[in-house]
Amino acid sequence: MNKNLKLQRIVMEVFGGCNYTCQMCPQSNPGRGKNFTRKMHLKEFERILDMIIPKYGTPIINLEGSGEPTMAKDLYDYVHAVKKRKLKCYMYCNGANLRGDFMKKVIDAGIDFIRFSIIGYNQKVYKKWMNIDNFDLVINNIEQANDYIKKTDSACQLSTYHLITDNNQMSYEVEEYKKNVIKKTQSLAYIWKMHNWSGNYENKNARIKTERRSCGRPNAPELTVRAGGSEGRTAAVVPCCQTLGPPNEEKSILGHLDKNNFEDVYFGKKFEKLREAHNKKNFDEIDYCKDCDFLYQDPEILIWSNDKTARVHHMLGTDDNFILTNYNKEQNLNDTKKS
């Protein structure tokens, strides 16, 4: 047991289901068990935080996982629970629900960072990939959130997120995204290569298959907790948010925090087996890891960002030179104001 462990990030899934059916995401796979799409009760959420903090550090709490956190109508209570413990609170969402009084309550609760997934550099592409015609709605929601942040002098930061939909036109997608999304929202932005969700999604834009090496996650000072888990259980601990959908979702459960304590899971046999396999590069021993393209040392994972401090926060332990592409380095990272 590592008594010196200081977690840097805990991903806490508030809601396991989603109001979108994006074509590349296994979230909407009909084979997913209902127990994976449940909501995490606030009392359990707080109990898990208090089980870990401050004994194992004061990490950033990221309200994501595999579901859509804004599906929880009392989301602001979860944000408040994090801030009450003097922790940073991040959230990744699609942004369709984050508007009006609900948006104001979430920001007023003290959330520090909100990332909006906008997969598509215009309305047509967004509709194709996210299977819903909400491009203008989400853009407007971000604009409204920005206005409220300025009005209330909130410290909350907003960002957008895009996955490259065609590797043959990366530069075009970046420029169109800057024009149609970033210029309107005045937000930070992160544009990534498409990934395969631990092998559950194959596409022509997959990352370059090079020699496999550990993604760093099993040994990273972080924790990912799902709202649901195996049948009749809750608060499943999984290696990362990539093991989404059958069969990897169930296979990747390393333990549950509903009846077990943190130490029993984080330092348990399943987690140690995963770490050992990654350390020895025995990836084929781990069914839910062996086909994941995060194992490939593709130098073009993060294609472009206007955030000068952009790092692969959820892949702690990777080399700095693994982060930015040549395309990114050749651009003025502050040129979004000019576009």
GULOMI-454618 format. One record per residue (C-alpha): chain; residue number from 1; x, y, z negated. Coordinates in Angstrom, 3 decimals, m for minus. Example, Ala and Ser with C-alpha at 12.3 -4.5 7.8 and 13.67 -1.06 7.14 Angstrom:
# residues 2
@cadena:A	num:1	east:12.300	north:m4.500	up:m7.800
@cadena:A	num:2	east:13.670	north:m1.060	up:m7.140
This chain:
# residues 339
@cadena:A	num:1	east:0.000	north:0.000	up:0.000
@cadena:A	num:2	east:1.392	north:3.371	up:1.042
@cadena:A	num:3	east:0.778	north:5.648	up:m1.921
@cadena:A	num:4	east:2.374	north:8.501	up:0.026
@cadena:A	num:5	east:m0.243	north:8.371	up:2.804
@cadena:A	num:6	east:m1.593	north:11.802	up:3.681
@cadena:A	num:7	east:m4.338	north:11.612	up:6.284
@cadena:A	num:8	east:m4.384	north:14.423	up:8.832
@cadena:A	num:9	east:m7.760	north:13.694	up:10.386
@cadena:A	num:10	east:m10.899	north:11.737	up:9.606
@cadena:A	num:11	east:m13.424	north:11.219	up:12.381
@cadena:A	num:12	east:m16.830	north:10.893	up:10.721
@cadena:A	num:13	east:m19.695	north:9.887	up:12.982
@cadena:A	num:14	east:m22.831	north:11.658	up:11.763
@cadena:A	num:15	east:m25.095	north:10.132	up:14.413
@cadena:A	num:16	east:m24.261	north:7.062	up:16.495
@cadena:A	num:17	east:m26.792	north:7.587	up:19.280
@cadena:A	num:18	east:m26.828	north:10.191	up:22.032
@cadena:A	num:19	east:m29.333	north:12.257	up:23.997
@cadena:A	num:20	east:m27.244	north:11.913	up:27.186
@cadena:A	num:21	east:m26.538	north:8.936	up:29.468
@cadena:A	num:22	east:m23.300	north:10.049	up:31.132
@cadena:A	num:23	east:m22.322	north:7.677	up:33.916
@cadena:A	num:24	east:m18.776	north:7.076	up:32.667
@cadena:A	num:25	east:m19.628	north:6.636	up:28.970
@cadena:A	num:26	east:m20.525	north:3.214	up:27.473
@cadena:A	num:27	east:m22.602	north:4.998	up:24.804
@cadena:A	num:28	east:m25.841	north:4.308	up:26.680
@cadena:A	num:29	east:m25.027	north:0.647	up:27.438
@cadena:A	num:30	east:m28.281	north:m1.267	up:26.766
@cadena:A	num:31	east:m26.251	north:m4.040	up:25.139
@cadena:A	num:32	east:m25.283	north:m1.837	up:22.196
@cadena:A	num:33	east:m26.872	north:m2.979	up:18.960
@cadena:A	num:34	east:m29.302	north:m0.556	up:17.332
@cadena:A	num:35	east:m27.195	north:m0.550	up:14.198
@cadena:A	num:36	east:m24.456	north:1.293	up:16.097
@cadena:A	num:37	east:m26.797	north:4.136	up:17.072
@cadena:A	num:38	east:m28.017	north:4.989	up:13.585
@cadena:A	num:39	east:m27.485	north:8.118	up:11.518
@cadena:A	num:40	east:m25.070	north:8.244	up:8.594
@cadena:A	num:41	east:m26.904	north:9.369	up:5.466
@cadena:A	num:42	east:m25.543	north:12.513	up:3.834
@cadena:A	num:43	east:m24.984	north:10.762	up:0.486
@cadena:A	num:44	east:m22.854	north:8.096	up:2.153
@cadena:A	num:45	east:m20.981	north:10.771	up:4.100
@cadena:A	num:46	east:m20.098	north:12.592	up:0.880
@cadena:A	num:47	east:m19.272	north:9.368	up:m0.976
@cadena:A	num:48	east:m16.736	north:8.405	up:1.699
@cadena:A	num:49	east:m15.121	north:11.836	up:1.586
@cadena:A	num:50	east:m14.827	north:11.672	up:m2.187
@cadena:A	num:51	east:m13.400	north:8.139	up:m1.978
@cadena:A	num:52	east:m10.471	north:9.414	up:0.088
@cadena:A	num:53	east:m9.975	north:13.085	up:m0.779
@cadena:A	num:54	east:m7.815	north:14.458	up:m2.328
@cadena:A	num:55	east:m6.004	north:11.198	up:m3.146
@cadena:A	num:56	east:m4.983	north:10.712	up:0.473
@cadena:A	num:57	east:m4.649	north:14.313	up:1.570
@cadena:A	num:58	east:m6.888	north:17.108	up:2.783
@cadena:A	num:59	east:m7.461	north:16.185	up:6.425
@cadena:A	num:60	east:m9.485	north:17.849	up:9.138
@cadena:A	num:61	east:m12.957	north:16.300	up:9.229
@cadena:A	num:62	east:m14.108	north:15.816	up:12.804
@cadena:A	num:63	east:m17.832	north:15.228	up:13.280
@cadena:A	num:64	east:m17.802	north:13.052	up:16.385
@cadena:A	num:65	east:m17.135	north:9.343	up:16.834
@cadena:A	num:66	east:m19.149	north:7.936	up:19.714
@cadena:A	num:67	east:m22.475	north:9.688	up:19.225
@cadena:A	num:68	east:m23.937	north:13.171	up:19.462
@cadena:A	num:69	east:m23.744	north:14.961	up:16.077
@cadena:A	num:70	east:m26.389	north:17.540	up:16.993
@cadena:A	num:71	east:m28.960	north:14.718	up:16.989
@cadena:A	num:72	east:m28.847	north:15.067	up:13.194
@cadena:A	num:73	east:m31.352	north:17.834	up:12.458
@cadena:A	num:74	east:m29.642	north:18.551	up:9.126
@cadena:A	num:75	east:m26.169	north:18.721	up:10.678
@cadena:A	num:76	east:m25.405	north:21.974	up:8.875
@cadena:A	num:77	east:m25.670	north:20.112	up:5.543
@cadena:A	num:78	east:m22.811	north:17.850	up:6.646
@cadena:A	num:79	east:m20.738	north:20.873	up:7.644
@cadena:A	num:80	east:m21.489	north:22.462	up:4.275
@cadena:A	num:81	east:m20.435	north:19.250	up:2.501
@cadena:A	num:82	east:m17.057	north:19.405	up:4.263
@cadena:A	num:83	east:m16.511	north:23.094	up:3.572
@cadena:A	num:84	east:m17.547	north:22.662	up:m0.074
@cadena:A	num:85	east:m14.507	north:20.398	up:m0.396
@cadena:A	num:86	east:m12.323	north:23.116	up:1.158
@cadena:A	num:87	east:m11.572	north:21.133	up:4.310
@cadena:A	num:88	east:m11.474	north:22.127	up:7.976
@cadena:A	num:89	east:m14.531	north:20.963	up:9.922
@cadena:A	num:90	east:m14.477	north:20.282	up:13.681
@cadena:A	num:91	east:m17.280	north:19.038	up:15.898
@cadena:A	num:92	east:m17.397	north:17.578	up:19.422
@cadena:A	num:93	east:m20.808	north:17.710	up:21.107
@cadena:A	num:94	east:m22.569	north:18.090	up:24.462
@cadena:A	num:95	east:m24.120	north:21.328	up:23.235
@cadena:A	num:96	east:m27.630	north:20.881	up:24.627
@cadena:A	num:97	east:m29.217	north:21.061	up:21.160
@cadena:A	num:98	east:m26.915	north:23.703	up:19.726
@cadena:A	num:99	east:m29.041	north:26.814	up:20.153
@cadena:A	num:100	east:m31.294	north:29.203	up:18.297
@cadena:A	num:101	east:m31.614	north:28.938	up:14.516
@cadena:A	num:102	east:m30.014	north:25.500	up:14.512
@cadena:A	num:103	east:m26.832	north:26.882	up:16.077
@cadena:A	num:104	east:m26.805	north:29.781	up:13.599
@cadena:A	num:105	east:m27.154	north:27.450	up:10.596
@cadena:A	num:106	east:m24.263	north:25.269	up:11.795
@cadena:A	num:107	east:m22.000	north:28.307	up:12.239
@cadena:A	num:108	east:m23.166	north:29.871	up:8.975
@cadena:A	num:109	east:m22.277	north:26.620	up:7.183
@cadena:A	num:110	east:m18.666	north:27.418	up:8.043
@cadena:A	num:111	east:m17.730	north:25.088	up:10.894
@cadena:A	num:112	east:m14.218	north:25.883	up:12.161
@cadena:A	num:113	east:m14.176	north:24.476	up:15.697
@cadena:A	num:114	east:m16.795	north:23.299	up:18.200
@cadena:A	num:115	east:m15.931	north:21.512	up:21.434
@cadena:A	num:116	east:m18.553	north:21.293	up:24.169
@cadena:A	num:117	east:m18.275	north:18.425	up:26.647
@cadena:A	num:118	east:m18.941	north:19.867	up:30.082
@cadena:A	num:119	east:m17.954	north:17.139	up:32.527
@cadena:A	num:120	east:m18.440	north:18.943	up:35.800
@cadena:A	num:121	east:m17.076	north:22.184	up:37.201
@cadena:A	num:122	east:m20.460	north:23.310	up:38.558
@cadena:A	num:123	east:m24.139	north:22.461	up:38.207
@cadena:A	num:124	east:m24.131	north:19.771	up:40.911
@cadena:A	num:125	east:m21.115	north:17.867	up:39.592
@cadena:A	num:126	east:m22.320	north:18.173	up:35.997
@cadena:A	num:127	east:m25.683	north:16.648	up:36.918
@cadena:A	num:128	east:m23.988	north:13.793	up:38.787
@cadena:A	num:129	east:m21.667	north:12.804	up:35.939
@cadena:A	num:130	east:m23.768	north:13.646	up:32.893
@cadena:A	num:131	east:m27.051	north:12.469	up:34.439
@cadena:A	num:132	east:m28.948	north:15.570	up:33.354
@cadena:A	num:133	east:m29.433	north:19.058	up:34.778
@cadena:A	num:134	east:m28.256	north:20.995	up:31.714
@cadena:A	num:135	east:m25.249	north:22.879	up:33.061
@cadena:A	num:136	east:m26.819	north:26.339	up:32.846
@cadena:A	num:137	east:m28.458	north:25.530	up:29.504
@cadena:A	num:138	east:m25.165	north:24.549	up:27.871
@cadena:A	num:139	east:m23.287	north:27.514	up:29.358
@cadena:A	num:140	east:m25.974	north:29.802	up:27.942
@cadena:A	num:141	east:m25.798	north:28.050	up:24.560
@cadena:A	num:142	east:m22.049	north:28.685	up:24.402
@cadena:A	num:143	east:m22.543	north:32.337	up:25.338
@cadena:A	num:144	east:m25.168	north:32.685	up:22.600
@cadena:A	num:145	east:m22.872	north:30.995	up:20.076
@cadena:A	num:146	east:m20.045	north:33.346	up:21.054
@cadena:A	num:147	east:m22.297	north:36.353	up:20.553
@cadena:A	num:148	east:m23.370	north:35.103	up:17.119
@cadena:A	num:149	east:m19.769	north:34.400	up:16.092
@cadena:A	num:150	east:m18.809	north:37.974	up:16.981
@cadena:A	num:151	east:m21.903	north:39.406	up:15.298
@cadena:A	num:152	east:m21.250	north:37.571	up:12.028
@cadena:A	num:153	east:m17.452	north:37.831	up:12.180
@cadena:A	num:154	east:m17.215	north:34.037	up:11.928
@cadena:A	num:155	east:m13.822	north:32.341	up:12.251
@cadena:A	num:156	east:m15.331	north:29.527	up:14.334
@cadena:A	num:157	east:m13.543	north:28.739	up:17.616
@cadena:A	num:158	east:m15.310	north:27.371	up:20.686
@cadena:A	num:159	east:m13.845	north:25.194	up:23.401
@cadena:A	num:160	east:m14.955	north:23.205	up:26.433
@cadena:A	num:161	east:m13.818	north:19.825	up:27.701
@cadena:A	num:162	east:m13.718	north:18.387	up:31.206
@cadena:A	num:163	east:m12.619	north:15.053	up:32.677
@cadena:A	num:164	east:m11.183	north:15.080	up:36.198
@cadena:A	num:165	east:m13.740	north:13.488	up:38.520
@cadena:A	num:166	east:m11.462	north:13.159	up:41.562
@cadena:A	num:167	east:m7.690	north:12.745	up:41.210
@cadena:A	num:168	east:m7.218	north:13.942	up:44.793
@cadena:A	num:169	east:m8.449	north:17.439	up:43.970
@cadena:A	num:170	east:m7.132	north:18.178	up:40.496
@cadena:A	num:171	east:m6.031	north:21.721	up:41.301
@cadena:A	num:172	east:m9.396	north:22.489	up:42.884
@cadena:A	num:173	east:m11.294	north:21.172	up:39.863
@cadena:A	num:174	east:m9.171	north:23.224	up:37.482
@cadena:A	num:175	east:m9.732	north:26.433	up:39.440
@cadena:A	num:176	east:m13.479	north:25.811	up:39.791
@cadena:A	num:177	east:m13.759	north:25.010	up:36.084
@cadena:A	num:178	east:m11.963	north:28.216	up:35.209
@cadena:A	num:179	east:m14.304	north:30.191	up:37.453
@cadena:A	num:180	east:m17.630	north:28.538	up:36.590
@cadena:A	num:181	east:m17.133	north:27.571	up:32.956
@cadena:A	num:182	east:m14.249	north:29.310	up:31.211
@cadena:A	num:183	east:m14.815	north:32.765	up:32.669
@cadena:A	num:184	east:m18.452	north:32.676	up:31.558
@cadena:A	num:185	east:m17.907	north:31.171	up:28.125
@cadena:A	num:186	east:m14.585	north:32.883	up:27.288
@cadena:A	num:187	east:m13.635	north:29.723	up:25.433
@cadena:A	num:188	east:m10.605	north:27.532	up:25.040
@cadena:A	num:189	east:m10.638	north:24.635	up:27.482
@cadena:A	num:190	east:m9.039	north:21.223	up:27.819
@cadena:A	num:191	east:m9.063	north:19.343	up:31.121
@cadena:A	num:192	east:m8.106	north:15.692	up:30.956
@cadena:A	num:193	east:m7.764	north:12.706	up:33.211
@cadena:A	num:194	east:m10.621	north:10.225	up:33.119
@cadena:A	num:195	east:m10.075	north:7.235	up:30.823
@cadena:A	num:196	east:m11.598	north:3.760	up:30.673
@cadena:A	num:197	east:m12.963	north:3.488	up:27.112
@cadena:A	num:198	east:m10.714	north:0.544	up:26.129
@cadena:A	num:199	east:m11.459	north:m1.220	up:29.419
@cadena:A	num:200	east:m15.243	north:m0.810	up:29.384
@cadena:A	num:201	east:m15.263	north:1.618	up:32.311
@cadena:A	num:202	east:m13.334	north:1.101	up:35.506
@cadena:A	num:203	east:m13.020	north:3.927	up:38.006
@cadena:A	num:204	east:m10.850	north:5.097	up:40.854
@cadena:A	num:205	east:m9.617	north:7.998	up:38.745
@cadena:A	num:206	east:m8.118	north:5.760	up:36.069
@cadena:A	num:207	east:m4.793	north:6.722	up:34.624
@cadena:A	num:208	east:m1.592	north:5.482	up:36.220
@cadena:A	num:209	east:m0.821	north:1.909	up:35.163
@cadena:A	num:210	east:2.751	north:1.957	up:33.966
@cadena:A	num:211	east:4.501	north:m0.139	up:31.344
@cadena:A	num:212	east:2.356	north:m0.342	up:28.245
@cadena:A	num:213	east:3.455	north:1.266	up:24.987
@cadena:A	num:214	east:1.579	north:1.958	up:21.782
@cadena:A	num:215	east:m0.830	north:4.879	up:21.943
@cadena:A	num:216	east:0.234	north:5.709	up:18.392
@cadena:A	num:217	east:m3.203	north:5.555	up:16.857
@cadena:A	num:218	east:m2.884	north:2.447	up:14.639
@cadena:A	num:219	east:0.048	north:4.069	up:12.829
@cadena:A	num:220	east:m1.286	north:7.601	up:12.886
@cadena:A	num:221	east:m2.410	north:9.266	up:9.640
@cadena:A	num:222	east:m6.049	north:9.283	up:10.660
@cadena:A	num:223	east:m9.269	north:7.350	up:10.189
@cadena:A	num:224	east:m12.345	north:6.789	up:12.374
@cadena:A	num:225	east:m15.628	north:5.899	up:10.668
@cadena:A	num:226	east:m18.801	north:4.996	up:12.564
@cadena:A	num:227	east:m22.274	north:5.703	up:11.189
@cadena:A	num:228	east:m23.353	north:2.095	up:11.689
@cadena:A	num:229	east:m21.476	north:m1.140	up:12.235
@cadena:A	num:230	east:m22.144	north:m4.858	up:12.124
@cadena:A	num:231	east:m25.728	north:m5.971	up:11.544
@cadena:A	num:232	east:m26.871	north:m4.851	up:8.098
@cadena:A	num:233	east:m23.701	north:m2.824	up:7.461
@cadena:A	num:234	east:m22.781	north:0.853	up:7.728
@cadena:A	num:235	east:m19.645	north:3.010	up:7.848
@cadena:A	num:236	east:m17.592	north:0.722	up:10.093
@cadena:A	num:237	east:m13.925	north:1.640	up:10.391
@cadena:A	num:238	east:m12.613	north:1.308	up:13.947
@cadena:A	num:239	east:m9.174	north:2.065	up:15.448
@cadena:A	num:240	east:m10.451	north:4.999	up:17.518
@cadena:A	num:241	east:m13.475	north:6.342	up:19.377
@cadena:A	num:242	east:m12.481	north:4.554	up:22.608
@cadena:A	num:243	east:m13.797	north:1.131	up:21.550
@cadena:A	num:244	east:m17.337	north:1.999	up:22.563
@cadena:A	num:245	east:m19.952	north:m0.409	up:23.851
@cadena:A	num:246	east:m20.033	north:m4.225	up:24.052
@cadena:A	num:247	east:m18.006	north:m6.323	up:23.642
@cadena:A	num:248	east:m15.218	north:m4.166	up:22.194
@cadena:A	num:249	east:m17.343	north:m2.182	up:19.759
@cadena:A	num:250	east:m18.080	north:m5.128	up:17.485
@cadena:A	num:251	east:m14.656	north:m6.723	up:17.976
@cadena:A	num:252	east:m12.824	north:m3.574	up:16.930
@cadena:A	num:253	east:m14.392	north:m3.248	up:13.481
@cadena:A	num:254	east:m11.585	north:m3.336	up:10.915
@cadena:A	num:255	east:m13.894	north:m3.229	up:7.908
@cadena:A	num:256	east:m16.787	north:m1.273	up:6.417
@cadena:A	num:257	east:m16.767	north:1.463	up:3.802
@cadena:A	num:258	east:m20.340	north:0.836	up:2.662
@cadena:A	num:259	east:m19.299	north:m1.822	up:0.140
@cadena:A	num:260	east:m15.494	north:m1.804	up:0.388
@cadena:A	num:261	east:m13.105	north:0.812	up:m0.861
@cadena:A	num:262	east:m10.783	north:2.708	up:1.437
@cadena:A	num:263	east:m7.630	north:0.814	up:0.437
@cadena:A	num:264	east:m9.161	north:m2.596	up:1.151
@cadena:A	num:265	east:m9.866	north:m1.562	up:4.738
@cadena:A	num:266	east:m7.032	north:0.814	up:5.660
@cadena:A	num:267	east:m4.346	north:m1.471	up:4.193
@cadena:A	num:268	east:m6.287	north:m4.668	up:4.921
@cadena:A	num:269	east:m5.315	north:m7.673	up:7.044
@cadena:A	num:270	east:m7.196	north:m6.621	up:10.203
@cadena:A	num:271	east:m5.667	north:m3.145	up:10.248
@cadena:A	num:272	east:m2.199	north:m4.528	up:9.523
@cadena:A	num:273	east:m2.574	north:m7.070	up:12.349
@cadena:A	num:274	east:m3.455	north:m4.226	up:14.721
@cadena:A	num:275	east:m0.455	north:m2.162	up:13.609
@cadena:A	num:276	east:1.901	north:m5.114	up:13.972
@cadena:A	num:277	east:0.638	north:m5.888	up:17.488
@cadena:A	num:278	east:1.241	north:m2.287	up:18.549
@cadena:A	num:279	east:4.658	north:m2.122	up:16.905
@cadena:A	num:280	east:5.744	north:m5.286	up:18.707
@cadena:A	num:281	east:3.888	north:m4.402	up:21.937
@cadena:A	num:282	east:1.849	north:m7.597	up:21.687
@cadena:A	num:283	east:m1.208	north:m5.865	up:23.113
@cadena:A	num:284	east:m2.702	north:m9.007	up:24.620
@cadena:A	num:285	east:m3.336	north:m10.245	up:21.084
@cadena:A	num:286	east:m5.894	north:m7.471	up:20.599
@cadena:A	num:287	east:m8.918	north:m7.936	up:22.887
@cadena:A	num:288	east:m10.200	north:m4.402	up:22.413
@cadena:A	num:289	east:m6.791	north:m2.820	up:23.115
@cadena:A	num:290	east:m5.225	north:m4.876	up:25.901
@cadena:A	num:291	east:m7.084	north:m3.203	up:28.803
@cadena:A	num:292	east:m7.182	north:0.343	up:27.391
@cadena:A	num:293	east:m5.477	north:2.856	up:29.647
@cadena:A	num:294	east:m4.328	north:4.933	up:26.672
@cadena:A	num:295	east:m1.537	north:2.345	up:26.521
@cadena:A	num:296	east:m0.124	north:3.497	up:29.842
@cadena:A	num:297	east:2.445	north:6.252	up:29.687
@cadena:A	num:298	east:0.742	north:8.363	up:32.308
@cadena:A	num:299	east:2.459	north:11.779	up:32.232
@cadena:A	num:300	east:m0.725	north:13.513	up:33.374
@cadena:A	num:301	east:m3.189	north:12.903	up:30.571
@cadena:A	num:302	east:m3.850	north:16.532	up:29.665
@cadena:A	num:303	east:m4.063	north:18.251	up:33.042
@cadena:A	num:304	east:m4.619	north:21.839	up:31.995
@cadena:A	num:305	east:m5.424	north:23.959	up:28.952
@cadena:A	num:306	east:m5.476	north:27.658	up:28.129
@cadena:A	num:307	east:m4.557	north:26.745	up:24.553
@cadena:A	num:308	east:m0.816	north:27.313	up:24.177
@cadena:A	num:309	east:m0.761	north:25.010	up:21.167
@cadena:A	num:310	east:m2.495	north:22.191	up:23.073
@cadena:A	num:311	east:m1.461	north:18.810	up:21.757
@cadena:A	num:312	east:m2.959	north:15.349	up:21.821
@cadena:A	num:313	east:m4.349	north:15.762	up:18.311
@cadena:A	num:314	east:m6.013	north:12.356	up:18.317
@cadena:A	num:315	east:m2.856	north:10.578	up:19.462
@cadena:A	num:316	east:m0.549	north:11.592	up:16.634
@cadena:A	num:317	east:2.928	north:10.200	up:16.925
@cadena:A	num:318	east:3.357	north:10.580	up:20.681
@cadena:A	num:319	east:6.282	north:12.530	up:22.112
@cadena:A	num:320	east:5.851	north:16.213	up:22.871
@cadena:A	num:321	east:6.842	north:15.663	up:26.499
@cadena:A	num:322	east:3.884	north:13.315	up:26.837
@cadena:A	num:323	east:1.422	north:16.173	up:26.516
@cadena:A	num:324	east:1.465	north:18.708	up:29.344
@cadena:A	num:325	east:1.727	north:18.120	up:33.069
@cadena:A	num:326	east:3.868	north:19.967	up:35.577
@cadena:A	num:327	east:0.701	north:21.546	up:36.921
@cadena:A	num:328	east:m0.040	north:22.966	up:33.505
@cadena:A	num:329	east:3.489	north:24.221	up:32.961
@cadena:A	num:330	east:3.511	north:26.026	up:36.290
@cadena:A	num:331	east:0.376	north:27.989	up:35.411
@cadena:A	num:332	east:0.017	north:31.008	up:33.201
@cadena:A	num:333	east:m1.876	north:29.502	up:30.294
@cadena:A	num:334	east:m3.496	north:32.851	up:29.616
@cadena:A	num:335	east:m4.724	north:33.490	up:33.134
@cadena:A	num:336	east:m8.326	north:32.579	up:32.342
@cadena:A	num:337	east:m9.006	north:36.228	up:31.630
@cadena:A	num:338	east:m7.951	north:37.038	up:35.174
@cadena:A	num:339	east:m10.013	north:34.316	up:36.838
